[in-house]
């Protein structure tokens, strides 16, 4: 008797599914069970699909893929529909995949089964809609959580928190390859040290995880008896954990088995096709997440190692100062970029000597930017060590970078007429091959004995100073073009004095602009942090500055701009230590700046300097008066002389109030004189305003030139001087 006849006698049909041709062959009984005439037939996949409930068809697709991957039977319970969409019967299908390269054939049986009664369940119970929706929601949540994990530790933490619908494991372990050995890279639900016997196993060990790596196929052990039968050598090691079922699923990435995921259960699990499908899907997502995390960690280690080799070690040993610095790569890619800082001991000098502080930013956030940064840092160190002044150091550095840009453009395309620098608008623009780059830089030479700081600036944000009483001033400095744009650029020098107890801050624009800020709003955010600091712990202040911009709470300080892109952050803090005793809180606060004939726009910066100096002045009207008089004095120098204006403003504590004294000096010997302008005159009221607004004012002849000054006394606040 034929096999088909025997099977037909027990209402069981034969069928085969050819994946390559997309056809399904049914014998007479199988055709009858599908609601077709009882005769052998060959149908297309679409014709067969129309006979199944659509939900069940989607389910069988996953079951078949799982069986092909594991080399196991594909079992499913399916509802058969008639032409009107009504369920006419339920059948159970069991088939064996025959894999031929990338294609496969399924050969199996189909048999009618009775519908289960409400409340009953078993290993072949059809998946209910609620269970299916729960499973899909779980897989979506798991995929999202694993996709967001950025490190191996985070991936393992997410895996440990997964709660699978209906059969959550209580013990998890991830095994990974280390050379030719298998080791535990993370586990959950076990005690500390429990992984000891399972670490550093050879692949030929009689252990399920090792076999999974060898074969690339999952192993399901539904009972302790099955475990002990298949793996008698290692069963005693697993027995003490008192688990009832185990799943060992391969972690596969790009066709390569990179490890094994173990899920252990304290309750028996039958490992139905649906449960195996969930475990396999989770293992696939886990493998991808671990691979991404591994690549990211390797990239971070590479970039941090690269940055560490290029950043100085700011250790102790320089008397009279404290220094703190931070670098945070946030611009993406390999997390390497062009931001850098440096501290250089300068030759010569007497006493405590001189140091140079450097901070800069090469255009871009890639390995090329990091490479150029390293070259620039070495060049700046060389020029500084030769004893050049700040302006000469930056001029030489600009010619150095311009020469590199000429070489880059020679390799990747012409740079323009005569091979010289582009106009500023297009300078440093990257092309697809790297192209020319520019860099901003701030170079400061500090005399450790006197506190004088000579500054040269190349397109970089200005430095800021926190005074001993908490007042914070942004110190405007003269500057030139970014490095590398014009090899003949000049970089004028600005001098300021850092008093004992004061703190100098220099940073890259990432500290100011990260989080949707422009330079102005970003500076206000940083100013508030500097003002709130007590000036005692520079390391803690550096941490707070970075955390406010890039830490967990930085979303509370987002700026007004829609663009929230991040940039690399570098910040360097320097504080002069007071000699003998701590600097008094009532020490004078001073600011000084030069307004050149060629820079009349800096009059606005001079007004802002005075307003910042008087940020806590009791009388707002006096602040406005001081700002107005400063504007008049500086403007008169630029209009009526051929030289520059030097502004010096100082707030001094007196017994019961504070006094503001402002001087504006110039090189002209011509003294100002009072005019009597008419109602329609547009000038000539400067001295009249000073007579009306100032407590006192005057003109002091100097050896070369003169200085005009005024003073204002703050009304007493009743809280004590400088309170």
C-alpha positions in Angstrom: 0.0 0.0 0.0 1.3 3.5 -0.9 2.3 6.0 1.8 -0.3 8.4 0.5 -3.1 5.8 0.9 -2.0 5.1 4.5 -2.0 8.8 5.4 -5.3 9.4 3.7 -6.8 6.6 5.8 -6.0 8.7 8.9 -7.1 12.0 7.2 -3.5 13.2 6.8 -2.3 14.9 3.6 1.1 15.4 2.1 2.4 18.7 0.7 5.7 20.2 -0.4 6.7 23.9 -0.8 9.4 24.9 -3.2 10.8 28.2 -2.1 12.8 28.7 -5.4 9.8 28.4 -7.7 7.2 29.6 -5.3 4.9 26.6 -5.9 3.1 24.3 -3.5 2.3 20.7 -4.4 -0.7 19.0 -2.6 -1.9 15.4 -2.7 -5.6 14.7 -2.8 -6.1 14.7 1.0 -4.1 17.8 1.5 -6.2 19.6 -1.2 -9.4 18.4 0.5 -8.2 19.8 3.9 -7.6 23.1 2.2 -11.2 23.2 0.9 -10.2 22.3 -2.6 -11.4 19.4 -4.8 -9.9 16.1 -3.5 -7.3 15.7 -6.3 -3.5 16.2 -6.5 -2.8 19.8 -7.5 0.1 22.2 -7.9 -0.6 25.8 -6.9 1.2 29.0 -6.6 2.1 30.4 -3.2 -0.6 33.2 -3.6 -3.3 30.6 -4.3 -2.4 28.6 -1.2 -2.2 31.8 0.9 -5.8 32.6 0.0 -6.9 29.5 1.8 -5.3 30.4 5.1 -6.3 32.9 7.7 -4.1 36.0 7.0 -2.9 36.2 10.6 -1.8 32.5 10.5 -0.1 32.9 7.2 2.1 35.7 8.6 2.8 33.4 11.5 3.9 30.5 9.4 6.4 32.6 7.5 8.3 33.2 10.8 8.0 29.6 11.9 9.5 28.4 8.5 12.4 30.8 8.7 13.1 29.7 12.2 13.1 26.0 11.2 15.4 26.7 8.3 17.8 28.5 10.5 17.8 25.9 13.3 17.4 22.8 11.1 14.3 21.7 13.1 10.7 20.9 12.3 8.3 23.7 11.3 5.1 23.2 13.3 2.1 25.4 13.1 -1.7 25.4 13.7 -3.6 27.0 10.8 -7.1 28.1 10.2 -8.6 27.2 6.7 -10.9 29.8 5.1 -13.5 29.3 2.4 -14.3 31.7 -0.5 -16.5 33.8 1.8 -13.8 34.3 4.5 -15.3 31.8 7.0 -13.2 29.4 9.0 -14.1 25.9 7.9 -11.5 23.9 9.9 -8.2 24.0 11.7 -5.3 22.0 10.6 -1.8 21.2 12.0 1.1 21.2 9.7 4.5 19.6 10.4 7.3 19.9 7.8 11.0 19.4 7.4 13.1 22.0 5.5 15.6 20.7 3.0 18.1 23.4 2.4 19.8 23.7 -1.0 22.2 26.7 -0.9 20.1 29.8 -0.4 16.9 28.0 -1.4 14.9 25.4 0.5 12.1 22.9 0.1 9.6 22.0 2.8 8.1 18.5 2.8 5.5 17.7 5.4 2.0 16.6 6.5 -1.2 18.4 7.1 -3.9 17.0 9.4 -7.2 18.3 10.7 -7.4 18.9 14.5 -10.2 19.9 16.9 -10.5 23.4 18.0 -9.3 23.8 21.7 -11.9 24.5 24.3 -11.8 27.9 26.0 -9.2 28.0 28.8 -7.1 25.1 27.5 -3.6 25.4 26.2 -0.7 23.3 25.1 2.5 23.3 23.1 0.5 23.6 19.8 -2.2 25.9 20.9 -2.7 28.6 18.2 -1.4 32.0 19.1 -4.2 34.3 20.3 -4.4 37.8 19.1 -3.6 39.2 22.5 -0.5 37.1 22.8 0.6 38.1 19.4 0.1 41.8 20.0 1.9 41.4 23.3 4.8 39.7 21.6 5.0 42.3 18.8 4.9 45.2 21.4 7.7 43.4 23.3 9.9 43.0 20.3 9.4 46.7 19.3 10.3 47.9 22.8 13.3 45.5 22.9 14.5 46.6 19.5 14.2 50.3 20.4 16.0 49.8 23.8 18.8 47.8 22.2 19.2 50.3 19.4 19.8 53.1 21.9 22.4 51.3 24.0 25.8 52.8 23.3 28.1 50.4 25.2 28.4 46.7 25.9 27.4 47.4 29.5 24.3 49.2 28.4 23.4 46.4 26.0 23.7 43.8 28.7 21.7 46.0 31.1 18.9 46.2 28.5 19.0 42.5 27.9 18.7 41.8 31.6 15.6 44.0 31.8 13.7 42.4 29.0 10.4 40.8 30.1 9.3 38.4 27.5 5.6 37.7 27.1 4.6 34.6 29.0 8.0 33.0 29.5 10.5 35.5 30.9 13.9 34.0 31.8 15.3 34.7 35.2 18.9 33.9 34.3 20.8 35.4 31.3 24.4 35.1 30.1 26.2 36.3 27.0 29.2 34.4 25.8 31.7 35.9 23.4 34.8 34.9 21.6 38.2 35.8 22.9 40.7 34.4 20.4 40.0 30.7 20.2 38.2 30.5 23.6 34.7 31.3 24.8 34.2 33.6 27.8 31.4 35.2 29.7 31.1 38.9 28.8 28.1 39.6 30.9 25.4 37.8 33.0 22.3 38.5 35.0 20.4 36.5 37.7 23.6 34.9 39.0 25.8 35.6 42.0 29.1 37.3 41.8 31.8 34.8 40.8 29.2 32.2 39.5 30.5 32.7 36.0 34.0 31.4 37.0 33.8 27.8 35.7 32.3 29.0 32.4 35.0 31.5 31.5 37.8 30.8 29.1 36.4 27.6 27.6 37.8 26.0 24.6 35.4 25.5 21.7 35.6 21.7 22.0 34.2 21.8 25.5 31.1 19.6 26.1 29.0 22.7 26.9 25.9 24.0 25.0 27.3 27.5 24.4 30.5 26.1 22.9 28.5 23.8 20.6 26.3 26.7 19.4 29.4 28.7 18.4 30.8 25.6 16.6 27.7 24.8 14.7 25.8 28.1 14.5 22.6 26.4 15.6 20.4 27.0 18.6 20.1 24.4 21.4 16.9 24.1 23.4 16.9 22.1 26.6 13.3 21.9 28.0 14.2 19.8 31.0 17.1 19.0 33.4 16.9 15.4 32.2 17.6 16.5 28.6 20.5 18.7 29.7 22.0 15.9 31.7 21.6 13.4 28.8 23.1 15.6 26.2 25.9 17.2 28.3 26.8 14.9 31.1 30.3 16.5 31.6 29.0 20.0 32.3 25.6 19.2 33.8 27.0 19.2 37.4 28.1 22.8 36.9 24.7 23.9 35.7 22.7 21.8 38.2 23.4 24.0 41.2 21.5 26.9 39.7 18.3 24.9 40.0 16.9 26.0 36.6 14.3 23.9 34.7 14.8 24.9 31.0 17.6 26.5 28.9 17.9 28.1 25.5 21.3 28.7 23.9 20.9 30.9 20.8 23.7 31.9 18.5 24.6 35.6 18.2 25.1 36.0 14.5 26.3 39.2 12.7 26.9 39.3 8.9 26.8 35.5 8.8 29.4 35.0 11.5 28.6 33.5 14.9 30.2 35.9 17.4 28.9 34.2 20.6 26.0 32.7 22.4 23.1 34.1 24.4 21.8 31.8 27.2 18.3 32.3 28.6 17.6 30.0 31.7 14.1 29.5 33.2 13.1 28.3 36.7 9.8 26.9 35.2 9.5 24.4 32.4 9.4 25.8 28.9 8.3 23.7 25.9 10.1 26.0 23.5 7.2 26.0 20.9 8.0 27.5 17.5 6.5 30.8 18.7 8.7 30.9 21.7 11.8 29.9 19.7 10.9 32.6 17.2 10.9 35.3 20.0 14.2 34.0 21.4 15.8 34.0 18.0 14.6 37.5 17.2 15.9 38.8 20.5 19.2 37.1 19.9 19.5 38.7 16.5 18.8 42.2 17.9 21.2 41.5 20.8 24.0 40.4 18.4 23.5 43.6 16.3 23.5 45.8 19.4 26.7 44.1 20.8 28.4 44.5 17.5 27.5 48.2 17.3 28.6 48.7 20.9 31.9 46.9 20.2 32.6 49.1 17.2 31.7 52.3 19.1 33.8 51.3 22.1 36.8 50.6 19.8 36.3 53.9 18.0 36.0 55.7 21.4 39.2 54.0 22.6 41.0 54.9 19.4 39.9 58.6 19.5 40.5 59.0 23.2 43.9 57.5 22.8 44.6 59.8 19.9 43.4 62.8 21.9 45.4 61.8 25.0 48.6 61.7 22.9 47.9 65.2 21.6 46.8 66.9 24.9 49.2 68.1 27.5 49.4 66.8 31.1 48.6 69.7 33.3 50.3 68.4 36.4 51.5 70.4 39.5 54.9 72.0 39.5 54.3 75.6 38.3 54.4 77.8 41.4 51.8 80.6 41.9 49.1 79.3 39.6 46.4 76.6 39.4 45.3 75.1 36.0 42.4 72.9 35.0 41.3 71.8 31.5 38.7 69.6 29.9 38.2 68.3 26.4 34.9 66.6 25.3 34.6 65.3 21.7 30.9 65.6 20.8 30.9 66.3 17.1 30.1 62.7 15.9 32.1 60.5 13.6 35.0 58.8 15.4 34.6 61.4 18.2 37.9 63.0 17.2 38.0 66.6 16.1 40.2 69.7 15.8 39.8 71.2 19.3 42.9 71.4 21.4 44.6 73.2 24.3 48.2 73.4 25.5 50.4 74.8 28.3 54.0 75.7 27.4 56.9 76.6 29.7 58.6 79.5 27.9 62.4 80.1 27.9 64.2 82.9 29.6 62.7 85.3 32.1 63.4 85.8 35.8 61.6 84.8 38.9 58.7 82.4 38.4 59.1 82.8 34.6 56.6 82.8 31.9 54.1 80.3 30.4 52.0 80.2 27.3 48.4 79.0 27.2 47.0 78.0 23.8 43.5 76.9 22.8 42.3 76.4 19.2 39.8 74.7 16.9 40.7 73.2 13.5 37.7 73.1 11.1 36.0 69.7 11.0 35.2 66.8 13.2 37.2 64.0 11.6 40.5 62.3 11.6 42.0 64.9 9.2 41.0 67.7 11.6 42.7 65.8 14.4 45.8 65.3 12.3 46.0 69.0 11.4 45.4 69.8 15.1 48.4 67.7 16.1 50.6 69.4 13.5 49.5 72.9 14.5 50.1 72.1 18.2 53.6 70.9 17.5 54.3 74.0 15.3 53.0 76.4 17.9 55.1 74.7 20.6 58.2 75.1 18.4 57.6 78.8 17.7 56.8 79.5 21.3 59.9 77.7 22.5 62.1 79.8 20.2 61.0 82.8 22.3 58.8 84.6 19.8 56.1 87.0 21.0 52.4 86.1 20.7 51.8 88.0 17.5 54.8 86.4 15.8 53.8 82.9 17.0 50.4 83.2 15.4 51.8 84.8 12.2 54.2 81.9 11.8 51.4 79.3 12.6 49.2 80.9 9.9 51.9 80.6 7.3 52.5 77.0 8.4 48.8 76.0 7.9 48.5 78.0 4.7 51.4 76.0 3.4 49.7 72.7 4.3 46.5 74.0 2.6 48.5 74.8 -0.6 49.7 71.2 -0.6 46.2 69.9 -0.1 44.8 72.0 -2.9 47.6 71.0 -5.1 46.6 67.4 -4.6 42.9 67.9 -4.9 42.4 70.9 -7.1 43.6 74.5 -7.8 43.4 77.0 -5.0 42.9 80.1 -7.0 45.0 82.8 -8.7 48.7 82.8 -7.8 48.2 79.8 -5.5 47.5 82.2 -2.6 44.7 82.1 0.0 41.0 82.3 -0.8 38.8 85.2 0.2 37.6 84.8 3.7 34.1 83.8 2.6 35.3 80.6 0.9 38.5 80.0 2.8 39.1 76.7 4.3 36.1 75.1 2.7 36.2 71.3 2.7 35.9 69.4 -0.5 35.1 65.7 -0.9 38.7 64.8 -0.4 39.5 66.9 2.7 40.6 70.1 1.0 41.9 73.2 2.8 41.1 73.8 6.4 41.4 76.9 8.7 41.8 77.1 12.4 40.9 79.6 15.1 43.4 80.1 18.0 44.0 82.1 21.1 47.6 82.4 22.3 48.3 83.9 25.8 51.7 84.7 27.3 51.5 84.9 31.1 54.1 86.5 33.3 53.8 84.5 36.5 55.4 87.2 38.7 53.4 90.3 37.6 50.3 88.6 36.2 50.5 90.5 32.9 48.9 88.5 30.1 49.7 89.3 26.4 47.1 87.9 24.1 47.0 87.3 20.3 43.8 86.1 18.8 43.1 84.4 15.4 39.3 84.4 14.9 38.7 82.8 18.3 36.3 83.7 21.1 37.6 86.2 23.6 38.9 85.2 27.1 36.9 85.8 30.2 38.1 86.8 33.7 36.4 86.1 37.0 37.4 88.6 39.6 37.8 88.0 43.3 34.4 89.4 44.1 32.6 87.2 41.6 32.3 89.8 38.8 32.9 88.1 35.4 34.1 90.1 32.4 34.5 89.1 28.8 37.8 90.7 27.8 37.6 92.0 24.2 40.9 91.6 22.5 42.3 92.7 19.1 42.5 89.9 16.6 43.2 88.8 13.1 41.9 86.2 10.6 41.7 82.5 11.5 45.0 80.7 10.8 45.6 79.3 7.3 43.4 81.9 5.4 46.0 84.5 4.6 49.7 83.7 5.2 50.5 87.4 5.6 47.9 88.1 8.3 48.9 90.3 11.3 47.8 89.5 14.9 47.9 92.5 17.2 48.6 91.9 20.9 46.3 92.9 23.7 47.6 93.2 27.3 45.7 92.7 30.6 46.7 92.0 34.1 45.4 89.0 36.1 45.3 89.9 39.8 45.9 87.3 42.5 42.8 85.3 43.2 41.3 86.0 39.7 40.5 83.2 37.3 41.0 83.3 33.5 38.9 81.2 31.2 39.5 80.4 27.6 37.4 78.0 25.6 36.4 76.9 22.1 33.0 77.8 20.6 31.6 74.4 21.5 31.3 75.4 25.1 29.3 78.5 24.1 27.1 77.3 21.2 26.3 73.7 22.0 22.6 73.2 22.7 21.1 75.8 20.3 23.0 78.9 21.5 24.7 81.7 19.6 27.8 83.3 21.1 25.9 85.9 23.1 23.3 83.6 24.7 25.9 80.9 25.2 28.2 83.4 27.0 25.4 84.4 29.3 24.9 80.7 30.3 28.6 80.4 31.1 28.7 83.7 32.9 26.1 82.6 35.4 28.1 79.5 36.2 31.3 81.5 36.7 29.6 84.1 38.9 28.1 81.4 41.1 31.5 79.8 41.7 33.6 80.5 44.8 36.9 80.3 42.9 38.4 77.7 45.2 38.3 74.5 43.2 39.2 74.9 39.5 38.7 71.2 38.8 35.1 71.3 40.1 34.5 74.4 38.1 35.7 72.8 34.9 33.4 69.8 35.5 30.4 72.1 36.1 31.1 74.1 32.9 31.1 70.9 30.8 28.2 69.3 32.5 26.0 72.4 32.0 26.6 72.2 28.3 27.0 68.5 27.7 25.8 66.7 30.8 22.4 65.1 31.7 21.0 68.4 32.8 22.1 70.4 29.7 18.6 70.2 28.2 17.5 72.7 30.8 19.7 75.3 29.3 19.0 74.9 25.6 19.2 78.1 23.6 16.9 79.9 21.2 18.2 78.5 18.0 16.4 75.5 16.2 19.8 74.0 15.3 20.8 71.8 18.3 24.0 70.4 16.8 26.8 69.7 19.1 30.4 70.7 18.8 33.6 69.6 20.4 34.3 71.3 23.7 37.7 72.5 25.1 38.1 74.7 28.1 41.2 75.9 30.0 41.1 77.7 33.4 44.0 79.5 35.1 44.0 81.2 38.5 46.8 83.2 40.1 47.2 82.2 43.7 47.4 85.0 46.3 50.7 85.3 48.1 50.7 85.2 51.8 47.0 85.4 52.5 43.9 85.0 50.4 43.0 87.9 48.1 40.4 90.1 49.9 36.9 90.1 48.5 36.9 93.9 48.4 39.9 94.1 46.1 39.4 96.6 43.3 37.9 95.3 40.1 39.4 96.7 36.9 39.1 96.4 33.2 41.3 97.8 30.4 40.9 97.8 26.7 42.2 99.6 23.6 39.9 101.0 20.9 41.9 101.5 17.7 41.3 104.1 15.0 40.6 101.3 12.5 38.1 99.7 14.9 35.3 102.2 15.8 32.9 99.3 16.2 34.8 98.4 19.4 33.2 101.5 21.1 30.2 99.2 21.6 32.4 96.7 23.3 33.8 99.4 25.6 30.3 100.4 26.7 29.5 96.7 27.4 32.7 96.4 29.4 31.7 99.2 31.7 28.2 97.8 32.0 29.5 94.4 33.0 31.9 96.0 35.5 28.9 97.7 37.2 26.6 94.6 37.0 25.7 94.9 40.7 25.8 98.7 41.0 22.9 100.0 43.2 21.8 102.9 40.9 20.9 101.9 37.3 20.7 105.5 36.3 24.4 106.0 37.3 25.3 102.9 35.2 23.6 104.5 32.2 25.4 107.7 32.9 28.8 106.0 33.1 28.2 104.1 29.8 27.2 107.4 28.1 30.2 109.2 29.3 32.6 106.4 28.2 31.0 106.4 24.8 31.5 110.2 24.5 35.2 110.0 25.7 36.2 107.2 23.4 34.4 108.7 20.4 36.1 112.0 21.0 39.6 110.4 20.8 38.8 108.6 17.5 37.3 111.8 16.0 39.7 114.5 17.2 43.0 112.7 17.3 45.0 110.3 15.1 45.7 107.8 17.8 44.0 105.0 19.6 42.0 105.3 22.8 43.0 103.3 26.0 40.2 102.7 28.4 40.8 102.0 32.1 37.9 101.5 34.5 38.2 100.6 38.2 35.7 100.1 41.0 37.2 100.7 44.5 35.6 100.0 47.8 35.4 102.9 50.3 34.2 102.9 53.9 30.4 102.9 53.1 30.2 102.8 49.3 32.1 102.1 46.1 33.6 104.6 43.7 34.0 104.2 39.9 36.9 105.8 38.2 37.2 105.8 34.4 40.1 107.1 32.4 40.5 107.3 28.6 44.0 108.1 27.5 45.4 109.0 24.1 48.7 110.2 22.6 47.5 113.7 21.6 48.8 116.7 23.6 45.8 118.8 22.6 43.6 119.3 25.7 39.8 119.2 25.3 37.9 122.5 25.8 34.3 123.2 26.6 32.1 124.3 23.7 28.7 126.0 23.6 26.8 124.1 20.9 23.5 125.3 19.6 20.3 123.4 19.8 20.8 121.8 16.4 24.5 120.9 16.9 25.3 117.2 16.7 28.5 117.4 18.8 30.3 119.4 21.4 28.4 118.3 24.4 30.9 115.8 25.9 32.3 118.0 28.7 28.9 119.4 29.4 27.6 115.9 30.0 30.5 115.1 32.3 29.9 118.2 34.4 26.2 117.3 34.7 26.6 113.5 35.4 30.0 112.9 37.1 30.8 113.4 40.7 34.1 114.8 39.6 36.1 114.9 36.3 39.3 116.2 34.9 42.1 116.1 32.4 45.6 114.9 33.3 48.5 115.7 31.0 50.9 112.7 30.6 54.4 112.4 29.3 53.0 111.6 25.9 49.5 112.6 25.6 46.8 113.0 28.2 44.0 111.2 30.1 40.5 112.5 30.7 38.8 110.9 33.7 35.6 111.0 35.7 34.4 109.5 39.0 31.0 108.3 40.4 30.1 107.3 43.9 27.6 104.6 44.4 24.7 105.4 46.7 25.0 103.4 49.9 23.0 100.2 49.9 22.9 99.8 53.6 24.5 96.3 53.3 28.1 97.4 53.7 30.8 98.1 51.2 30.9 95.7 48.2 28.3 93.4 49.9 
